[in-house]
């Protein structure tokens, strides 16, 4: 599985908006990799931000 898929799956499982630090903690993936994956997911419009610095799957 790619990092972005793992990040998206973690967001879906959380059931509420999460920040990049929490996603890194949940998945065990390095924070920089999580940030890169989230940038890709944002560009693909797969995730959205209901409030500043918190993200969730659409």
N, CA, C and O atoms as a Tripos MOL2 file, in Angstrom:
@<TRIPOS>MOLECULE
protein
  232   231    58     0     0
PROTEIN
NO_CHARGES

@<TRIPOS>ATOM
      1 N           0.8330   -1.1910    0.0000 N.3       1 UNK1
      2 CA          0.0000    0.0000    0.0000 C.3       1 UNK1
      3 C           0.8760    1.2530    0.0000 C.2       1 UNK1
      4 O           1.9100    1.3060    0.6670 O.2       1 UNK1
      5 N           0.4480    2.2470   -0.7510 N.am      2 UNK2
      6 CA          1.1790    3.5050   -0.7830 C.3       2 UNK2
      7 C           0.9080    4.3020    0.4820 C.2       2 UNK2
      8 O          -0.0840    4.0750    1.1730 O.2       2 UNK2
      9 N           1.7950    5.2290    0.7730 N.am      3 UNK3
     10 CA          1.6610    6.0690    1.9610 C.3       3 UNK3
     11 C           0.3500    6.8430    1.9200 C.2       3 UNK3
     12 O          -0.3490    6.9320    2.9290 O.2       3 UNK3
     13 N           0.0130    7.4030    0.7600 N.am      4 UNK4
     14 CA         -1.2170    8.2030    0.6870 C.3       4 UNK4
     15 C          -2.4530    7.3460    0.9560 C.2       4 UNK4
     16 O          -3.4210    7.8290    1.5420 O.2       4 UNK4
     17 N          -2.4320    6.0860    0.5360 N.am      5 UNK5
     18 CA         -3.5530    5.1860    0.8100 C.3       5 UNK5
     19 C          -3.6580    4.8880    2.3010 C.2       5 UNK5
     20 O          -4.7580    4.8240    2.8500 O.2       5 UNK5
     21 N          -2.5180    4.7070    2.9510 N.am      6 UNK6
     22 CA         -2.5080    4.4630    4.3940 C.3       6 UNK6
     23 C          -3.0220    5.6800    5.1610 C.2       6 UNK6
     24 O          -3.7620    5.5410    6.1350 O.2       6 UNK6
     25 N          -2.6260    6.8700    4.7140 N.am      7 UNK7
     26 CA         -3.0690    8.1080    5.3560 C.3       7 UNK7
     27 C          -4.5760    8.2600    5.2010 C.2       7 UNK7
     28 O          -5.2720    8.5800    6.1640 O.2       7 UNK7
     29 N          -5.0800    8.0330    3.9950 N.am      8 UNK8
     30 CA         -6.5190    8.1520    3.7460 C.3       8 UNK8
     31 C          -7.2970    7.1330    4.5690 C.2       8 UNK8
     32 O          -8.3450    7.4590    5.1280 O.2       8 UNK8
     33 N          -6.8000    5.9140    4.6460 N.am      9 UNK9
     34 CA         -7.4560    4.8690    5.4320 C.3       9 UNK9
     35 C          -7.4970    5.2480    6.9130 C.2       9 UNK9
     36 O          -8.5080    5.0320    7.5800 O.2       9 UNK9
     37 N          -6.4140    5.8060    7.4250 N.am     10 UNK10
     38 CA         -6.3680    6.2320    8.8280 C.3      10 UNK10
     39 C          -7.3780    7.3420    9.0920 C.2      10 UNK10
     40 O          -8.0160    7.3670   10.1450 O.2      10 UNK10
     41 N          -7.5260    8.2590    8.1420 N.am     11 UNK11
     42 CA         -8.5080    9.3430    8.2850 C.3      11 UNK11
     43 C          -9.9260    8.7910    8.3300 C.2      11 UNK11
     44 O         -10.7510    9.2310    9.1310 O.2      11 UNK11
     45 N         -10.1980    7.8270    7.4660 N.am     12 UNK12
     46 CA        -11.5390    7.2270    7.4300 C.3      12 UNK12
     47 C         -11.8380    6.4750    8.7190 C.2      12 UNK12
     48 O         -12.9470    6.5580    9.2450 O.2      12 UNK12
     49 N         -10.8590    5.7460    9.2260 N.am     13 UNK13
     50 CA        -11.0500    4.9800   10.4600 C.3      13 UNK13
     51 C         -11.2310    5.8800   11.6780 C.2      13 UNK13
     52 O         -11.9620    5.5330   12.6060 O.2      13 UNK13
     53 N         -10.5690    7.0300   11.6760 N.am     14 UNK14
     54 CA        -10.6510    7.9480   12.8200 C.3      14 UNK14
     55 C         -12.0780    8.4640   13.0030 C.2      14 UNK14
     56 O         -12.5360    8.6500   14.1300 O.2      14 UNK14
     57 N         -12.7750    8.6930   11.8940 N.am     15 UNK15
     58 CA        -14.1500    9.1400   11.9700 C.3      15 UNK15
     59 C         -14.3390   10.6050   12.3310 C.2      15 UNK15
     60 O         -15.4680   11.0880   12.4170 O.2      15 UNK15
     61 N         -13.2390   11.3090   12.5400 N.am     16 UNK16
     62 CA        -13.3000   12.7380   12.8350 C.3      16 UNK16
     63 C         -12.0490   13.3860   12.2660 C.2      16 UNK16
     64 O         -11.0530   12.7010   12.0360 O.2      16 UNK16
     65 N         -12.0810   14.6990   12.0340 N.am     17 UNK17
     66 CA        -10.9070   15.3780   11.4720 C.3      17 UNK17
     67 C          -9.6480   15.1850   12.3240 C.2      17 UNK17
     68 O          -9.6940   15.2440   13.5530 O.2      17 UNK17
     69 N          -8.5270   14.9530   11.6380 N.am     18 UNK18
     70 CA         -7.2460   14.7340   12.3060 C.3      18 UNK18
     71 C          -6.1990   15.6620   11.7090 C.2      18 UNK18
     72 O          -6.3130   16.0760   10.5550 O.2      18 UNK18
     73 N          -5.1800   15.9890   12.4970 N.am     19 UNK19
     74 CA         -4.0660   16.7680   11.9550 C.3      19 UNK19
     75 C          -2.9560   15.7960   11.5250 C.2      19 UNK19
     76 O          -3.0010   14.6070   11.8400 O.2      19 UNK19
     77 N          -1.9820   16.3130   10.8140 N.am     20 UNK20
     78 CA         -0.9130   15.4740   10.2700 C.3      20 UNK20
     79 C          -0.1280   14.7570   11.3710 C.2      20 UNK20
     80 O           0.2740   13.6060   11.1980 O.2      20 UNK20
     81 N           0.0880   15.4230   12.4850 N.am     21 UNK21
     82 CA          0.8180   14.8030   13.5970 C.3      21 UNK21
     83 C           0.1000   13.5850   14.1480 C.2      21 UNK21
     84 O           0.7250   12.5690   14.4530 O.2      21 UNK21
     85 N          -1.2060   13.6920   14.2720 N.am     22 UNK22
     86 CA         -1.9980   12.5740   14.7920 C.3      22 UNK22
     87 C          -2.0210   11.4170   13.7950 C.2      22 UNK22
     88 O          -1.9510   10.2520   14.1880 O.2      22 UNK22
     89 N          -2.1210   11.7430   12.5020 N.am     23 UNK23
     90 CA         -2.0940   10.6990   11.4720 C.3      23 UNK23
     91 C          -0.7450    9.9820   11.5020 C.2      23 UNK23
     92 O          -0.6910    8.7580   11.3860 O.2      23 UNK23
     93 N           0.3390   10.7330   11.6570 N.am     24 UNK24
     94 CA          1.6750   10.1320   11.7360 C.3      24 UNK24
     95 C           1.7620    9.1990   12.9450 C.2      24 UNK24
     96 O           2.3340    8.1130   12.8610 O.2      24 UNK24
     97 N           1.1900    9.6320   14.0620 N.am     25 UNK25
     98 CA          1.1930    8.8230   15.2860 C.3      25 UNK25
     99 C           0.3800    7.5390   15.1040 C.2      25 UNK25
    100 O           0.8150    6.4650   15.5180 O.2      25 UNK25
    101 N          -0.7860    7.6500   14.4930 N.am     26 UNK26
    102 CA         -1.6720    6.5000   14.2900 C.3      26 UNK26
    103 C          -1.0350    5.4680   13.3600 C.2      26 UNK26
    104 O          -1.0630    4.2680   13.6350 O.2      26 UNK26
    105 N          -0.4560    5.9530   12.2480 N.am     27 UNK27
    106 CA          0.0630    5.0420   11.2270 C.3      27 UNK27
    107 C           1.4940    4.5930   11.4640 C.2      27 UNK27
    108 O           1.9110    3.5540   10.9520 O.2      27 UNK27
    109 N           2.2530    5.3680   12.2380 N.am     28 UNK28
    110 CA          3.6600    5.0460   12.4360 C.3      28 UNK28
    111 C           4.5320    5.5090   11.2830 C.2      28 UNK28
    112 O           5.7010    5.1350   11.1920 O.2      28 UNK28
    113 N           3.9620    6.3250   10.4000 N.am     29 UNK29
    114 CA          4.6870    6.8580    9.2440 C.3      29 UNK29
    115 C           5.3180    8.1850    9.6410 C.2      29 UNK29
    116 O           4.7430    8.9440   10.4200 O.2      29 UNK29
    117 N           6.4980    8.4610    9.1050 N.am     30 UNK30
    118 CA          7.2010    9.7130    9.3800 C.3      30 UNK30
    119 C           6.3300   10.9110    9.0120 C.2      30 UNK30
    120 O           5.6360   10.8860    7.9960 O.2      30 UNK30
    121 N           6.3640   11.9510    9.8270 N.am     31 UNK31
    122 CA          5.5250   13.1420    9.6360 C.3      31 UNK31
    123 C           5.7300   13.7840    8.2630 C.2      31 UNK31
    124 O           4.7650   14.2360    7.6480 O.2      31 UNK31
    125 N           6.9610   13.8290    7.7800 N.am     32 UNK32
    126 CA          7.2330   14.4350    6.4710 C.3      32 UNK32
    127 C           6.5460   13.6620    5.3470 C.2      32 UNK32
    128 O           6.0340   14.2560    4.3970 O.2      32 UNK32
    129 N           6.5400   12.3420    5.4610 N.am     33 UNK33
    130 CA          5.8600   11.5150    4.4640 C.3      33 UNK33
    131 C           4.3500   11.7210    4.5230 C.2      33 UNK33
    132 O           3.6790   11.7400    3.4910 O.2      33 UNK33
    133 N           3.8200   11.8760    5.7380 N.am     34 UNK34
    134 CA          2.3920   12.1370    5.9060 C.3      34 UNK34
    135 C           2.0420   13.4740    5.2710 C.2      34 UNK34
    136 O           1.0350   13.5770    4.5710 O.2      34 UNK34
    137 N           2.8520   14.4970    5.5010 N.am     35 UNK35
    138 CA          2.6100   15.8160    4.9070 C.3      35 UNK35
    139 C           2.5950   15.7390    3.3770 C.2      35 UNK35
    140 O           1.7380   16.3470    2.7340 O.2      35 UNK35
    141 N           3.5370   14.9970    2.7970 N.am     36 UNK36
    142 CA          3.5860   14.8500    1.3390 C.3      36 UNK36
    143 C           2.3430   14.1280    0.8220 C.2      36 UNK36
    144 O           1.7540   14.5320   -0.1810 O.2      36 UNK36
    145 N           1.9500   13.0620    1.5100 N.am     37 UNK37
    146 CA          0.7660   12.3040    1.1070 C.3      37 UNK37
    147 C          -0.4880   13.1680    1.2040 C.2      37 UNK37
    148 O          -1.3580   13.1020    0.3350 O.2      37 UNK37
    149 N          -0.5830   13.9740    2.2540 N.am     38 UNK38
    150 CA         -1.7370   14.8450    2.4150 C.3      38 UNK38
    151 C          -1.7760   15.9150    1.3340 C.2      38 UNK38
    152 O          -2.8580   16.2960    0.8880 O.2      38 UNK38
    153 N          -0.6280   16.4030    0.9070 N.am     39 UNK39
    154 CA         -0.5770   17.3840   -0.1790 C.3      39 UNK39
    155 C          -1.1210   16.7720   -1.4670 C.2      39 UNK39
    156 O          -1.8540   17.4260   -2.2090 O.2      39 UNK39
    157 N          -0.7650   15.5410   -1.7250 N.am     40 UNK40
    158 CA         -1.2710   14.8430   -2.9160 C.3      40 UNK40
    159 C          -2.7780   14.6390   -2.8060 C.2      40 UNK40
    160 O          -3.5150   14.8810   -3.7620 O.2      40 UNK40
    161 N          -3.2310   14.1960   -1.6400 N.am     41 UNK41
    162 CA         -4.6630   13.9660   -1.4330 C.3      41 UNK41
    163 C          -5.4600   15.2690   -1.5560 C.2      41 UNK41
    164 O          -6.5720   15.2700   -2.0830 O.2      41 UNK41
    165 N          -4.8930   16.3700   -1.0740 N.am     42 UNK42
    166 CA         -5.5480   17.6790   -1.2210 C.3      42 UNK42
    167 C          -5.6540   18.0520   -2.7000 C.2      42 UNK42
    168 O          -6.7030   18.5110   -3.1520 O.2      42 UNK42
    169 N          -4.5780   17.8580   -3.4460 N.am     43 UNK43
    170 CA         -4.5670   18.1840   -4.8670 C.3      43 UNK43
    171 C          -5.5740   17.3290   -5.6450 C.2      43 UNK43
    172 O          -6.1780   17.7930   -6.6120 O.2      43 UNK43
    173 N          -5.7460   16.0900   -5.2150 N.am     44 UNK44
    174 CA         -6.7110   15.1840   -5.8510 C.3      44 UNK44
    175 C          -8.1380   15.4280   -5.3470 C.2      44 UNK44
    176 O          -9.0860   14.8040   -5.8240 O.2      44 UNK44
    177 N          -8.2780   16.3310   -4.3890 N.am     45 UNK45
    178 CA         -9.5620   16.6840   -3.7710 C.3      45 UNK45
    179 C         -10.2510   15.4790   -3.1270 C.2      45 UNK45
    180 O         -11.4660   15.3110   -3.2340 O.2      45 UNK45
    181 N          -9.4570   14.6520   -2.4630 N.am     46 UNK46
    182 CA         -9.9670   13.4760   -1.7710 C.3      46 UNK46
    183 C         -10.2230   13.7850   -0.3020 C.2      46 UNK46
    184 O         -11.0440   13.1370    0.3470 O.2      46 UNK46
    185 N          -9.5000   14.7940    0.2200 N.am     47 UNK47
    186 CA         -9.6890   15.2050    1.6110 C.3      47 UNK47
    187 C         -10.0890   16.6770    1.6560 C.2      47 UNK47
    188 O          -9.8590   17.4370    0.7160 O.2      47 UNK47
    189 N         -10.6920   17.0480    2.7760 N.am     48 UNK48
    190 CA        -11.1090   18.4340    2.9730 C.3      48 UNK48
    191 C         -10.7820   18.8650    4.3950 C.2      48 UNK48
    192 O         -10.5580   18.0420    5.2820 O.2      48 UNK48
    193 N         -10.7620   20.1790    4.5850 N.am     49 UNK49
    194 CA        -10.4290   20.7330    5.8910 C.3      49 UNK49
    195 C         -11.6470   21.4510    6.4770 C.2      49 UNK49
    196 O         -12.0020   22.5420    6.0300 O.2      49 UNK49
    197 N         -12.2870   20.8330    7.4840 N.am     50 UNK50
    198 CA        -13.4350   21.4800    8.1150 C.3      50 UNK50
    199 C         -13.0200   22.6190    9.0500 C.2      50 UNK50
    200 O         -13.8090   23.5210    9.3340 O.2      50 UNK50
    201 N         -11.7810   22.5660    9.5200 N.am     51 UNK51
    202 CA        -11.2200   23.6490   10.3320 C.3      51 UNK51
    203 C          -9.7040   23.6490   10.1400 C.2      51 UNK51
    204 O          -9.1180   22.6610    9.6970 O.2      51 UNK51
    205 N          -9.1060   24.7400   10.4710 N.am     52 UNK52
    206 CA         -7.6780   24.9300   10.1940 C.3      52 UNK52
    207 C          -6.8100   23.7990   10.7660 C.2      52 UNK52
    208 O          -6.9170   23.4380   11.9380 O.2      52 UNK52
    209 N          -5.9640   23.2640    9.9120 N.am     53 UNK53
    210 CA         -4.9740   22.2300   10.2530 C.3      53 UNK53
    211 C          -5.5700   20.8520   10.5390 C.2      53 UNK53
    212 O          -4.8330   19.9460   10.9290 O.2      53 UNK53
    213 N          -6.8340   20.6690   10.3640 N.am     54 UNK54
    214 CA         -7.4760   19.3680   10.5490 C.3      54 UNK54
    215 C          -8.0990   18.9190    9.2370 C.2      54 UNK54
    216 O          -8.7170   19.7130    8.5260 O.2      54 UNK54
    217 N          -7.9350   17.6560    8.9260 N.am     55 UNK55
    218 CA         -8.3650   17.1310    7.6450 C.3      55 UNK55
    219 C          -9.2000   15.8710    7.8240 C.2      55 UNK55
    220 O          -9.0500   15.1300    8.7950 O.2      55 UNK55
    221 N         -10.0870   15.6530    6.8560 N.am     56 UNK56
    222 CA        -10.9040   14.4460    6.8520 C.3      56 UNK56
    223 C         -11.1560   14.0270    5.4210 C.2      56 UNK56
    224 O         -11.0300   14.8300    4.4960 O.2      56 UNK56
    225 N         -11.5170   12.7510    5.2400 N.am     57 UNK57
    226 CA        -11.8520   12.2390    3.9060 C.3      57 UNK57
    227 C         -13.2020   12.8020    3.5010 C.2      57 UNK57
    228 O         -14.0850   12.9970    4.3370 O.2      57 UNK57
    229 N         -13.3520   13.0590    2.2100 N.am     58 UNK58
    230 CA        -14.6370   13.5640    1.6990 C.3      58 UNK58
    231 C         -15.6440   12.4510    1.6390 C.2      58 UNK58
    232 O         -16.7850   12.6730    1.2360 O.2      58 UNK58
@<TRIPOS>BOND
     1     1     2 1
     2     2     3 1
     3     3     4 2
     4     3     5 am
     5     5     6 1
     6     6     7 1
     7     7     8 2
     8     7     9 am
     9     9    10 1
    10    10    11 1
    11    11    12 2
    12    11    13 am
    13    13    14 1
    14    14    15 1
    15    15    16 2
    16    15    17 am
    17    17    18 1
    18    18    19 1
    19    19    20 2
    20    19    21 am
    21    21    22 1
    22    22    23 1
    23    23    24 2
    24    23    25 am
    25    25    26 1
    26    26    27 1
    27    27    28 2
    28    27    29 am
    29    29    30 1
    30    30    31 1
    31    31    32 2
    32    31    33 am
    33    33    34 1
    34    34    35 1
    35    35    36 2
    36    35    37 am
    37    37    38 1
    38    38    39 1
    39    39    40 2
    40    39    41 am
    41    41    42 1
    42    42    43 1
    43    43    44 2
    44    43    45 am
    45    45    46 1
    46    46    47 1
    47    47    48 2
    48    47    49 am
    49    49    50 1
    50    50    51 1
    51    51    52 2
    52    51    53 am
    53    53    54 1
    54    54    55 1
    55    55    56 2
    56    55    57 am
    57    57    58 1
    58    58    59 1
    59    59    60 2
    60    59    61 am
    61    61    62 1
    62    62    63 1
    63    63    64 2
    64    63    65 am
    65    65    66 1
    66    66    67 1
    67    67    68 2
    68    67    69 am
    69    69    70 1
    70    70    71 1
    71    71    72 2
    72    71    73 am
    73    73    74 1
    74    74    75 1
    75    75    76 2
    76    75    77 am
    77    77    78 1
    78    78    79 1
    79    79    80 2
    80    79    81 am
    81    81    82 1
    82    82    83 1
    83    83    84 2
    84    83    85 am
    85    85    86 1
    86    86    87 1
    87    87    88 2
    88    87    89 am
    89    89    90 1
    90    90    91 1
    91    91    92 2
    92    91    93 am
    93    93    94 1
    94    94    95 1
    95    95    96 2
    96    95    97 am
    97    97    98 1
    98    98    99 1
    99    99   100 2
   100    99   101 am
   101   101   102 1
   102   102   103 1
   103   103   104 2
   104   103   105 am
   105   105   106 1
   106   106   107 1
   107   107   108 2
   108   107   109 am
   109   109   110 1
   110   110   111 1
   111   111   112 2
   112   111   113 am
   113   113   114 1
   114   114   115 1
   115   115   116 2
   116   115   117 am
   117   117   118 1
   118   118   119 1
   119   119   120 2
   120   119   121 am
   121   121   122 1
   122   122   123 1
   123   123   124 2
   124   123   125 am
   125   125   126 1
   126   126   127 1
   127   127   128 2
   128   127   129 am
   129   129   130 1
   130   130   131 1
   131   131   132 2
   132   131   133 am
   133   133   134 1
   134   134   135 1
   135   135   136 2
   136   135   137 am
   137   137   138 1
   138   138   139 1
   139   139   140 2
   140   139   141 am
   141   141   142 1
   142   142   143 1
   143   143   144 2
   144   143   145 am
   145   145   146 1
   146   146   147 1
   147   147   148 2
   148   147   149 am
   149   149   150 1
   150   150   151 1
   151   151   152 2
   152   151   153 am
   153   153   154 1
   154   154   155 1
   155   155   156 2
   156   155   157 am
   157   157   158 1
   158   158   159 1
   159   159   160 2
   160   159   161 am
   161   161   162 1
   162   162   163 1
   163   163   164 2
   164   163   165 am
   165   165   166 1
   166   166   167 1
   167   167   168 2
   168   167   169 am
   169   169   170 1
   170   170   171 1
   171   171   172 2
   172   171   173 am
   173   173   174 1
   174   174   175 1
   175   175   176 2
   176   175   177 am
   177   177   178 1
   178   178   179 1
   179   179   180 2
   180   179   181 am
   181   181   182 1
   182   182   183 1
   183   183   184 2
   184   183   185 am
   185   185   186 1
   186   186   187 1
   187   187   188 2
   188   187   189 am
   189   189   190 1
   190   190   191 1
   191   191   192 2
   192   191   193 am
   193   193   194 1
   194   194   195 1
   195   195   196 2
   196   195   197 am
   197   197   198 1
   198   198   199 1
   199   199   200 2
   200   199   201 am
   201   201   202 1
   202   202   203 1
   203   203   204 2
   204   203   205 am
   205   205   206 1
   206   206   207 1
   207   207   208 2
   208   207   209 am
   209   209   210 1
   210   210   211 1
   211   211   212 2
   212   211   213 am
   213   213   214 1
   214   214   215 1
   215   215   216 2
   216   215   217 am
   217   217   218 1
   218   218   219 1
   219   219   220 2
   220   219   221 am
   221   221   222 1
   222   222   223 1
   223   223   224 2
   224   223   225 am
   225   225   226 1
   226   226   227 1
   227   227   228 2
   228   227   229 am
   229   229   230 1
   230   230   231 1
   231   231   232 2
@<TRIPOS>SUBSTRUCTURE
     1 UNK1         2 RESIDUE 1 A UNK
     2 UNK2         6 RESIDUE 1 A UNK
     3 UNK3        10 RESIDUE 1 A UNK
     4 UNK4        14 RESIDUE 1 A UNK
     5 UNK5        18 RESIDUE 1 A UNK
     6 UNK6        22 RESIDUE 1 A UNK
     7 UNK7        26 RESIDUE 1 A UNK
     8 UNK8        30 RESIDUE 1 A UNK
     9 UNK9        34 RESIDUE 1 A UNK
    10 UNK10       38 RESIDUE 1 A UNK
    11 UNK11       42 RESIDUE 1 A UNK
    12 UNK12       46 RESIDUE 1 A UNK
    13 UNK13       50 RESIDUE 1 A UNK
    14 UNK14       54 RESIDUE 1 A UNK
    15 UNK15       58 RESIDUE 1 A UNK
    16 UNK16       62 RESIDUE 1 A UNK
    17 UNK17       66 RESIDUE 1 A UNK
    18 UNK18       70 RESIDUE 1 A UNK
    19 UNK19       74 RESIDUE 1 A UNK
    20 UNK20       78 RESIDUE 1 A UNK
    21 UNK21       82 RESIDUE 1 A UNK
    22 UNK22       86 RESIDUE 1 A UNK
    23 UNK23       90 RESIDUE 1 A UNK
    24 UNK24       94 RESIDUE 1 A UNK
    25 UNK25       98 RESIDUE 1 A UNK
    26 UNK26      102 RESIDUE 1 A UNK
    27 UNK27      106 RESIDUE 1 A UNK
    28 UNK28      110 RESIDUE 1 A UNK
    29 UNK29      114 RESIDUE 1 A UNK
    30 UNK30      118 RESIDUE 1 A UNK
    31 UNK31      122 RESIDUE 1 A UNK
    32 UNK32      126 RESIDUE 1 A UNK
    33 UNK33      130 RESIDUE 1 A UNK
    34 UNK34      134 RESIDUE 1 A UNK
    35 UNK35      138 RESIDUE 1 A UNK
    36 UNK36      142 RESIDUE 1 A UNK
    37 UNK37      146 RESIDUE 1 A UNK
    38 UNK38      150 RESIDUE 1 A UNK
    39 UNK39      154 RESIDUE 1 A UNK
    40 UNK40      158 RESIDUE 1 A UNK
    41 UNK41      162 RESIDUE 1 A UNK
    42 UNK42      166 RESIDUE 1 A UNK
    43 UNK43      170 RESIDUE 1 A UNK
    44 UNK44      174 RESIDUE 1 A UNK
    45 UNK45      178 RESIDUE 1 A UNK
    46 UNK46      182 RESIDUE 1 A UNK
    47 UNK47      186 RESIDUE 1 A UNK
    48 UNK48      190 RESIDUE 1 A UNK
    49 UNK49      194 RESIDUE 1 A UNK
    50 UNK50      198 RESIDUE 1 A UNK
    51 UNK51      202 RESIDUE 1 A UNK
    52 UNK52      206 RESIDUE 1 A UNK
    53 UNK53      210 RESIDUE 1 A UNK
    54 UNK54      214 RESIDUE 1 A UNK
    55 UNK55      218 RESIDUE 1 A UNK
    56 UNK56      222 RESIDUE 1 A UNK
    57 UNK57      226 RESIDUE 1 A UNK
    58 UNK58      230 RESIDUE 1 A UNK
